[in-house]
Amino acid sequence: MVHDLNITGRDDAIQPFNLGEIHLGGRLVRLGPALDKILTQHDYPEAISRVLGELITITVVLGAGLKFEGRMTAETRGDGPVHLLVADYTSGGDVRAYAGFDRQRLESGATPLSGLLGKGVLVMTVDQGSKSDLYQSVVELDGLDLADCMRSFFRQSDQIDTALEVAVKRQAGGWRSGAIALQRIAELGPGDEPVTMAERQDAWNTTMVLLSSITDGELTDPFLTSRDLLYRLFHDIGVRVHEPRDVRFACSCTHTRALTMLRGLPADSIDDYVVDGKIEVVCKFCNRRQVFHPAEVMQQQASKLH
């Protein structure tokens, strides 16, 4: 469904759009309360919150381009004090994330990639629900920030041309972020006029010039609507916006899943997890604490032996 630009912007939303008649499409993501909830429920140093916020925003803006029901997961693996960052986005709009780090190895003033993540890779996984529909892309952590790494990956890969801008800021009202992703539309739609490769390249170059004027402040400004930002950037070539989609923090951890995980452990290792007569499971994504009695676990373990 296509609307004109009288749609108001809002936080925690994905705004899809198309540009004029030049066969370019994109998404503008603005995150506020959902991002702040994820980052503040853990005791993360500010530098880690910033780089994790960037990963979350990248995952949402790229995952929002999925044309099917599924999940996109972004995971960094490095040898720095931050050994793991994970962000998870579903096509239904649920997002969650966490960081694994060694606080003793952190150095004040370290830059996000070289000082925090060290050498490593960013793995992007698209999951359509079965092992046969699992796709992965590996991105080297050799840029100034995660967005820079992704731009290098897009330039070097055979995938559809993609431009990406990302910003994360901590403001008086909490953590905020914004991102815009632009892609060439591979196929023409019904009624689209044919264009030559030269015309398509010229349109892409023009759009990149317009996009380069965007600022971090605009992407994270709580008083600048998505509508107004898109109009400011692309009014000369025309922009059409589609129905916005909500983003929310949500975790998939449940009592049943945690119990199933415990019952999958070797029977002779269960005692290692018992403290003061109980087993406590803490979800890394949402910090939810669940308590189980060893008998709950051992009952199932015993049934496996018969």
Order of alpha helices (4+ residues) and beta strands (2+ residues): beta-beta-beta-alpha-alpha-beta-beta-beta-beta-beta-alpha-beta-beta-alpha-alpha-alpha-beta-beta-beta-alpha-beta-beta-alpha
